[in-house]
Amino acid sequence: MYFNYRIQKSPTDSKANNLFSLRDAQIGLEGRYGRAWKFEFQTDIADMIKGSTDPENPGLMDANATWMAPKYFSIQGGYGKVPYSRANMVPFFYSPFFSRAEIAGGAVFARRDAGVTLQGKFYKQLLNVYFGVYTGMGEGVIKLGNDRGGKPEYLARVDFSYPVRNRYEDFDRNNTPVPSFCVGVNARYTEKTNSVIDNYTLAVVGGKKYTYGAELSVKYHGLSLQGEIHQLTIYPTDSTRLGGYDTKFFRAGGYYVQLSYYCRPAKMAAALRFDELNQTDLQPGYGRRLTAGLCYFPRGYNTMIRFNYTHILSEEYVPGYSPGKWTDQFRLGFQYLFR
């Protein structure tokens, strides 16, 4: 639950977003059969009612089964998050922000999909290796089905952490006594027949698409630093995406850097994030945002009050893309977990 207030570019624009909203009403079920099988189902009732396939707020979040092979490997099949990008893997309730950076929010690469994931875990899970095969349709696979070309998306990821295994949390609530870090690299490839267009999204593009990225996370004595960079090379079947230039491909990409500090005696955390997104190198300009966050934890993650302020520093004007109608956003919300 949150209250939202935006400073509009034009005083005549709708102010419908300047009110209360229910971001999430999630229900999750997990089960095990013996030691070898794990089952997970998670849905957001609020977004399920709306029929949402928004990557940030999908109705169906997880519906999968995992076979946990002895010691080193596991195989997961079904629908859920794909192991690409650390920001994608961090649950919303472990983050100081109401939404992810633009590069990792689901408009550039799909956050969820249906398919199979193989994970290798080595050195007490300090080293993790992933390989996956998916539909490549992302969150839209539930409503739209598979692409008529019948070609899947392939994904690979490797991450290494030291001296302790990585946990997908943006805060350092454990006040880590020695510096700990995690580095990761990701890559994915797909070839689709048609695009799924929603405000110039790059998540599903007709043609060949190569996506690759790198990430870093460092935690020490309450300080937590995260950063990611992602680049795309796309050979579209739709020539209008090339803007009339004499080329067969275009590039896109972006990055974000965020820093947070958790003060255990005060049960509070402050965070700051800068992110940049370039939707095509064939047009000038970048989309840049600065977001500040302040969080209070009366009962840890189970009860959290979160405040965010976002300022749009610059916008990229791309044919077919509609920029937002606001320049500044204030958001105050409350989180409660039943577990």
C-alpha positions in Angstrom: 0.0 0.0 0.0 1.4 3.4 -0.9 0.5 7.1 -1.5 1.8 8.6 -4.7 2.2 12.3 -5.7 3.7 13.4 -9.0 4.7 16.8 -10.3 3.2 16.9 -13.8 4.8 18.4 -16.9 1.5 20.1 -17.7 -1.1 21.2 -15.2 -3.8 19.9 -17.5 -2.5 16.3 -17.4 -4.5 13.7 -15.4 -3.7 13.5 -11.7 -5.3 10.1 -11.2 -1.9 8.7 -9.9 -1.8 11.3 -7.1 -3.7 9.0 -4.7 -3.5 5.8 -2.8 -2.8 2.5 -4.6 -2.3 -1.2 -3.6 1.0 -2.3 -5.2 1.0 -5.9 -4.0 -1.3 -8.4 -2.3 0.9 -11.5 -2.8 0.1 -15.1 -1.7 2.9 -17.6 -2.0 2.8 -21.4 -1.4 5.8 -23.7 -1.2 5.9 -27.4 -0.8 8.3 -30.3 -0.7 8.1 -33.9 -1.6 10.8 -35.8 0.2 14.3 -34.2 -0.2 14.4 -34.2 -4.0 11.4 -32.1 -5.0 10.3 -28.5 -4.3 7.2 -26.8 -5.6 6.4 -23.1 -5.6 3.3 -21.0 -6.5 3.1 -17.3 -6.0 0.5 -14.8 -7.2 -0.3 -11.1 -6.7 -4.1 -11.0 -6.2 -4.2 -7.2 -6.9 -2.5 -7.6 -10.3 -4.3 -10.9 -11.1 -7.6 -9.1 -10.9 -6.3 -6.5 -13.3 -5.0 -9.2 -15.6 -1.6 -7.5 -15.5 1.5 -8.8 -17.3 3.6 -5.8 -16.3 7.1 -7.2 -15.6 7.3 -5.2 -12.4 3.8 -6.3 -11.2 2.6 -9.5 -12.9 -0.5 -11.3 -11.7 1.2 -14.7 -11.8 4.7 -14.6 -10.3 5.8 -18.2 -9.9 4.4 -21.6 -10.8 7.2 -24.2 -11.0 8.7 -27.4 -9.7 12.4 -28.0 -8.9 14.3 -31.3 -8.8 17.2 -30.9 -6.3 19.8 -33.4 -7.5 22.3 -34.6 -5.0 24.8 -32.0 -3.9 25.7 -29.9 -6.9 22.7 -29.5 -9.3 19.1 -28.6 -9.5 16.6 -28.5 -12.5 13.6 -26.2 -12.4 10.7 -26.3 -14.8 7.7 -24.1 -15.1 7.1 -20.3 -15.0 9.0 -17.8 -12.9 12.0 -15.5 -12.7 14.8 -16.1 -15.2 18.3 -16.0 -13.7 19.5 -12.9 -15.5 20.5 -9.7 -13.6 20.9 -9.5 -9.8 18.4 -6.7 -9.7 15.8 -9.0 -11.2 16.5 -11.7 -8.6 16.1 -9.4 -5.6 12.5 -9.5 -4.2 10.7 -6.2 -3.9 10.5 -6.4 -0.1 14.3 -6.7 0.2 14.8 -3.4 -1.7 14.8 0.3 -0.6 12.9 1.2 -3.8 9.4 0.8 -5.0 10.5 0.0 -8.5 13.7 -1.3 -10.2 16.0 0.8 -12.3 14.8 1.4 -15.9 17.4 -1.0 -17.4 16.2 -3.9 -15.1 12.5 -3.2 -14.8 11.4 -5.5 -17.6 11.1 -3.2 -20.6 14.6 -4.1 -21.9 14.7 -7.8 -21.1 12.0 -10.1 -19.8 12.1 -10.8 -16.1 9.9 -14.0 -16.1 9.2 -16.7 -18.6 8.2 -20.3 -19.0 11.0 -22.9 -19.5 13.7 -25.0 -17.9 16.6 -23.8 -15.8 19.7 -25.9 -14.8 21.7 -24.6 -11.8 25.1 -25.8 -10.7 26.2 -24.9 -7.1 29.8 -25.3 -6.2 32.1 -24.4 -3.2 29.2 -24.1 -0.7 27.3 -22.0 -3.3 30.0 -19.4 -3.6 30.0 -20.2 -7.3 26.8 -20.6 -9.2 26.3 -21.5 -12.8 23.0 -21.3 -14.7 21.8 -22.4 -18.1 18.2 -22.0 -19.2 15.9 -22.5 -22.2 12.7 -20.5 -22.4 10.0 -19.4 -24.7 11.5 -15.9 -25.2 8.0 -14.4 -24.9 8.6 -13.2 -21.3 5.6 -12.4 -19.2 3.4 -12.3 -22.3 3.6 -16.0 -22.9 0.6 -16.6 -20.7 -1.7 -14.5 -22.8 0.0 -14.6 -26.2 1.4 -18.1 -26.3 4.6 -19.0 -28.1 6.1 -17.1 -31.1 5.1 -18.7 -34.4 8.7 -19.1 -35.3 9.1 -21.8 -32.6 12.6 -20.7 -31.6 13.5 -20.6 -27.9 15.6 -18.1 -25.9 18.9 -19.3 -24.4 20.3 -17.9 -21.2 23.6 -18.4 -19.3 24.8 -16.8 -16.0 27.7 -17.2 -13.7 28.1 -15.5 -10.3 30.8 -15.8 -7.7 30.7 -14.4 -4.1 33.3 -14.3 -1.3 33.8 -14.9 1.6 30.1 -15.8 2.1 27.5 -16.9 -0.4 25.4 -14.2 -2.0 21.9 -13.3 -0.7 19.5 -11.4 -2.9 19.0 -8.5 -0.6 20.0 -4.9 -1.3 20.5 -4.0 2.4 23.3 -5.0 4.7 21.1 -5.7 7.7 23.6 -8.2 9.1 26.3 -5.4 9.4 28.8 -7.6 7.6 32.1 -7.5 9.7 34.4 -8.1 6.7 34.0 -6.9 3.1 31.9 -9.3 1.1 31.3 -9.1 -2.6 29.5 -10.9 -5.5 30.3 -10.5 -9.2 28.2 -11.9 -12.0 28.0 -12.1 -15.8 24.9 -12.8 -17.9 24.1 -13.5 -21.5 21.0 -14.4 -23.5 20.0 -14.9 -27.1 16.7 -15.2 -28.9 15.3 -14.9 -32.4 11.6 -14.0 -32.8 9.2 -13.6 -35.7 7.2 -10.8 -34.2 7.6 -8.0 -31.7 5.5 -7.5 -28.6 5.2 -3.7 -28.6 4.2 -1.8 -25.5 5.5 1.7 -25.5 8.6 0.7 -27.5 9.6 -2.2 -25.2 12.7 -4.1 -26.1 11.9 -7.2 -24.1 10.5 -9.1 -27.1 11.7 -7.9 -30.5 11.1 -9.5 -33.9 14.5 -10.6 -35.2 17.8 -11.6 -33.5 18.6 -10.2 -30.1 21.8 -10.5 -28.1 21.8 -9.4 -24.5 24.8 -9.4 -22.1 25.6 -7.8 -18.8 27.8 -7.7 -15.7 27.1 -6.8 -12.1 28.8 -6.2 -8.8 27.5 -6.2 -5.2 29.6 -5.2 -2.1 28.5 -5.1 1.6 30.5 -4.0 4.6 29.4 -2.7 8.1 25.9 -1.6 7.0 27.0 -0.1 3.7 25.8 -1.8 0.5 26.8 -1.0 -3.1 25.2 -2.5 -6.2 25.8 -1.8 -9.9 24.9 -3.4 -13.2 25.5 -2.7 -16.9 23.6 -4.3 -19.8 24.1 -4.0 -23.5 21.9 -5.3 -26.4 22.6 -5.8 -30.1 19.4 -6.2 -32.1 18.8 -7.2 -35.8 15.1 -6.3 -36.1 12.8 -7.6 -38.8 10.9 -4.3 -38.5 13.0 -1.8 -40.4 11.2 1.2 -38.8 13.3 0.5 -35.7 16.4 1.4 -37.7 15.1 4.9 -38.2 15.9 5.0 -41.9 19.6 4.5 -41.4 21.7 2.2 -43.7 22.3 -0.5 -41.1 20.9 -3.9 -40.2 21.2 -3.6 -36.4 21.1 -1.2 -33.5 22.4 -1.2 -30.0 20.8 -0.3 -26.7 21.7 -0.6 -23.1 22.2 1.1 -19.8 23.4 0.8 -16.2 22.6 1.7 -12.6 24.5 2.3 -9.5 23.0 2.4 -6.0 24.3 2.8 -2.5 22.5 2.2 0.8 23.4 2.4 4.5 21.5 0.5 7.2 21.8 1.9 10.8 20.9 -1.0 13.1 20.3 1.1 16.3 17.9 3.4 14.5 16.3 0.5 12.5 16.5 2.7 9.4 18.2 2.7 6.0 18.9 5.4 3.5 19.6 4.8 -0.2 20.5 6.6 -3.4 20.3 5.3 -7.0 21.3 6.7 -10.4 20.3 4.9 -13.6 20.6 5.5 -17.3 18.9 3.9 -20.3 19.7 4.3 -24.0 16.9 2.6 -26.1 18.8 3.0 -29.4 22.2 4.3 -30.4 20.6 5.5 -33.7 18.9 8.4 -31.8 20.6 11.0 -29.6 19.9 11.3 -25.9 19.6 9.2 -22.8 17.0 8.6 -20.1 18.4 9.3 -16.7 16.8 9.2 -13.3 17.9 9.8 -9.7 16.0 8.1 -6.9 16.4 8.5 -3.1 14.9 6.2 -0.5 14.4 6.2 3.2 13.2 3.1 5.1 12.2 2.3 8.6 12.0 -1.3 9.9 9.9 -1.6 13.1 10.0 -5.5 12.8 12.6 -6.1 10.2 11.4 -6.9 6.7 8.1 -8.1 8.0 7.1 -4.5 8.7 8.7 -1.7 6.7 7.8 1.9 6.0 9.4 3.1 2.7 9.7 6.6 1.2 11.0 7.3 -2.3 11.7 10.4 -4.3 12.4 10.2 -8.0 13.6 13.0 -10.3 13.8 12.6 -14.1 17.1 14.2 -15.1 16.7 13.7 -18.8 14.5 11.7 -21.3 15.2 10.0 -24.6 12.8 10.8 -27.4 12.5 7.7 -29.7 9.9 7.3 -32.4 7.2 5.0 -31.1 8.1 5.7 -27.5 5.9 7.9 -25.2 7.8 9.5 -22.4 6.2 10.0 -19.0 4.1 13.0 -18.1 5.8 13.8 -14.9 9.2 15.2 -13.7 9.2 14.3 -10.0 7.5 11.6 -8.0 7.0 11.2 -4.2 5.9 7.9 -2.8 5.2 6.7 0.7 4.2 3.2 1.5 3.8 0.4 4.1 4.9 -3.2 3.8 3.6 -6.1 5.9 4.6 -9.7 5.4 2.7 -12.6 7.0 5.1 -15.4 7.5 
